[in-house]
Amino acid sequence: MPPSLRLIEHPILTFSRGRRVSFTFDGRELHGYEGETVAAALHAAGVSTYRKSPRLHRPRGFFCAIGKCSSCLMTVDGVPNVRVCIMPLREGMVVRSARDKGQLPQDDPPAAWPWPGRYRPQMAKADVVIVGAGPAGLSAAVETTRLGLETVIVDENQRIGGQLIKQTHMFFGSREHHARVRGIDIPAKLLERIDESRARFLMGATVIGFYDDRTVAVVRDREFLHLQAGKVIVATGASENMLAFDDCDLPGVYGAGAVQTLMNVHGIVPGRRVLMVGAGNIGLIVSYQLLQAGVAVVDIIEAAPQIGGYHVHAAKVLRSGVPIHTSHTILRAIGREKVEGAEVARVDENWRPNPGSERTLEVDTICLAVGLSPTAELLFQAGCQSWYVPELGGHLAAHDENLETTVPGIYVAGDVSGIEEASAAMLEGRLAGLSAAESLGKQLPPQGKDELIGELKELRAGPFGEKARRGKGKMFEEAWRHVV
Amino acid sequence: MSYKNGQALNDEELAPQKPSAERLQRGPVAFIECVEQIPCNPCVESCPQGAITMPGGLNGIPRLDTDICTGCGLCISCCPGLAIFVVDLSGEDEASTVSLPYEFLPLPEKGQQVMALDRNGDELGPAEVTRVQAGRRLDRTPVVTIAVPKQWTLRARQIKPISRSSS
């Protein structure tokens, strides 16, 4: 029996696991803990293949672990296509690996279906609906509730804080941006500043669409809700980018965010030996966090000739003996059912692998930290004009400096409005909150918005803010002029 | 620039941040190994003497007034980049000390022998732990002080437990 993947001790975190529960996976009895997701429990139990791809029947595991990529769809208690990476584990669950696209239940109303009877929604109203309880969404709620607006915050995850809940490192920035505070401690600080009497959190709830008049359709467990909102702030964050290489879909190829979720939220290490692909801040930080969890980082490779992250993050892993190879790429994952190795090679200035430079690394995990893409689908469905800004991560909802989109009353904040650090997301969240409040007729504190716009400019002023600066410039100037 | 290619900082790149030879002789002093313009400034507020400034604002490079710095080490655990070390080369004999942030388990104990590593993670040799600071104020970034021969003072930047194979 291999040693457990579950962490007992950690230099930063303490893991208080819930009640031990049993569940079945393809008829096999397994154990996990209340409070963790089905995907996390399966991984800890040594299961890496969660389904077979529908056409070619290739093994698939999770990839993003935050409910965005749909790589981990399984059948749970008879319901097909469940994202097990965000499905909380419960006693007696029957989990089955999926082989196809799933069958709709034939009985009517379906017994296993989440909603009883017809799909008649409950109706509710709110001054502001915020989609996403991460740094941007929470910061927006700080401002809207403080200005007396009834605010509903909807999030798919069980825990409040978005991706902050796995950021064990201290934040950069200045005191106003929670610098020196660890990301994991920031949600509580933001919650302290939210007026509880005006905030309602719907956690474990998915926004499945927008209707006219800013009505947001929400599904939670067995509830179906129509939320009619005065204003909507979309702070849905981003999803991890995939990288194309041979057998990149093998279980064991995980997004950096997924590794963090598994390791820092659930206390389960992804494997024992990791290849990190990408030397931006995320790749460097997650490498350090892997070392803190006692996992070997065999190599960090970066296709560009220079690292993208801060040198101080690189220095932390270098002095622990982790090599960083720039101008290197991954050629293929090795393994039949899961990752058993990786082949990497040096690339030339045209990003082509140099023949003869191939090396094989013995790793059980390939961690991809090759950028993020804004999770903007909901905005596009709502009719927001899209605009492509590569500096901000790709397709975005066009927005002005007040963060309002082309659909009046719908605002964006955080990574969904362009990939940046969480410090920027928090400032943008507050700005979107103030903008929404202002258009609902609230008197803003003097200089409220100008101060935030100034702080955002300062944050983006240095050489590392160049991409965001250029991207936001394109957005506010050419894109906005074009779409309006 | 070597560090942009994923290498450790070299002497030339470190030179602007390095305290003078004369100051190093005088007693403990901070060595801020932060050379890039990144939006970050907690070190400025961390110094009770006001020895750290950030010319150019939030995106500036920290500047240490080594005449004011007492080498107290309060800045070490306040740096989000874990880039500040305190070195003490003032001893008459060959011994010197390096204080470094250490966020790993197990936390070593005073008197324990550990392996000192340089900026590339290469082993320098065994070193004795002379002080371990932890606790609430340091917020899970303990500071470990090691005694090293003077030729390693400006190189030793990490420690690891001594494994059986290397002892």
Chai-1 contact restraints between the chains, C-beta under 6 A:
chainA,res_idxA,chainB,res_idxB,connection_type,confidence,min_distance_angstrom,max_distance_angstrom,comment,restraint_id
A,E9,B,L105,contact,1.0,0.0,6.0,A-B,restraint_1
A,P11,B,E103,contact,1.0,0.0,6.0,A-B,restraint_2
A,P11,B,F104,contact,1.0,0.0,6.0,A-B,restraint_3
A,P11,B,L105,contact,1.0,0.0,6.0,A-B,restraint_4
A,I12,B,R140,contact,1.0,0.0,6.0,A-B,restraint_5
A,M170,B,P80,contact,1.0,0.0,6.0,A-B,restraint_6
A,F172,B,C40,contact,1.0,0.0,6.0,A-B,restraint_7
A,F172,B,P80,contact,1.0,0.0,6.0,A-B,restraint_8
A,G173,B,P39,contact,1.0,0.0,6.0,A-B,restraint_9
A,S174,B,N41,contact,1.0,0.0,6.0,A-B,restraint_10
A,S174,B,L58,contact,1.0,0.0,6.0,A-B,restraint_11
A,A179,B,P42,contact,1.0,0.0,6.0,A-B,restraint_12
A,R180,B,P42,contact,1.0,0.0,6.0,A-B,restraint_13
A,R180,B,C78,contact,1.0,0.0,6.0,A-B,restraint_14
A,R180,B,P80,contact,1.0,0.0,6.0,A-B,restraint_15
A,Q306,B,K4,contact,1.0,0.0,6.0,A-B,restraint_16
A,Q306,B,N5,contact,1.0,0.0,6.0,A-B,restraint_17
A,I307,B,G6,contact,1.0,0.0,6.0,A-B,restraint_18
A,Y310,B,I38,contact,1.0,0.0,6.0,A-B,restraint_19
A,H311,B,Y3,contact,1.0,0.0,6.0,A-B,restraint_20
A,H311,B,E36,contact,1.0,0.0,6.0,A-B,restraint_21
A,V312,B,G81,contact,1.0,0.0,6.0,A-B,restraint_22
A,V312,B,A83,contact,1.0,0.0,6.0,A-B,restraint_23
A,A314,B,G6,contact,1.0,0.0,6.0,A-B,restraint_24
A,K316,B,L82,contact,1.0,0.0,6.0,A-B,restraint_25
A,L318,B,A8,contact,1.0,0.0,6.0,A-B,restraint_26
A,L318,B,N120,contact,1.0,0.0,6.0,A-B,restraint_27
A,R319,B,L117,contact,1.0,0.0,6.0,A-B,restraint_28
A,R319,B,R119,contact,1.0,0.0,6.0,A-B,restraint_29
A,R319,B,G121,contact,1.0,0.0,6.0,A-B,restraint_30
A,R319,B,R157,contact,1.0,0.0,6.0,A-B,restraint_31
A,R319,B,Q158,contact,1.0,0.0,6.0,A-B,restraint_32
A,S320,B,G121,contact,1.0,0.0,6.0,A-B,restraint_33
A,S320,B,Q158,contact,1.0,0.0,6.0,A-B,restraint_34
A,G321,B,G121,contact,1.0,0.0,6.0,A-B,restraint_35
A,I324,B,G6,contact,1.0,0.0,6.0,A-B,restraint_36
A,T326,B,N5,contact,1.0,0.0,6.0,A-B,restraint_37
A,T326,B,G6,contact,1.0,0.0,6.0,A-B,restraint_38
A,E458,B,L58,contact,1.0,0.0,6.0,A-B,restraint_39
A,L459,B,P39,contact,1.0,0.0,6.0,A-B,restraint_40
A,A461,B,N59,contact,1.0,0.0,6.0,A-B,restraint_41
A,G462,B,Q37,contact,1.0,0.0,6.0,A-B,restraint_42
A,G462,B,P39,contact,1.0,0.0,6.0,A-B,restraint_43
A,G462,B,N59,contact,1.0,0.0,6.0,A-B,restraint_44
A,P463,B,Q37,contact,1.0,0.0,6.0,A-B,restraint_45
A,F464,B,I38,contact,1.0,0.0,6.0,A-B,restraint_46
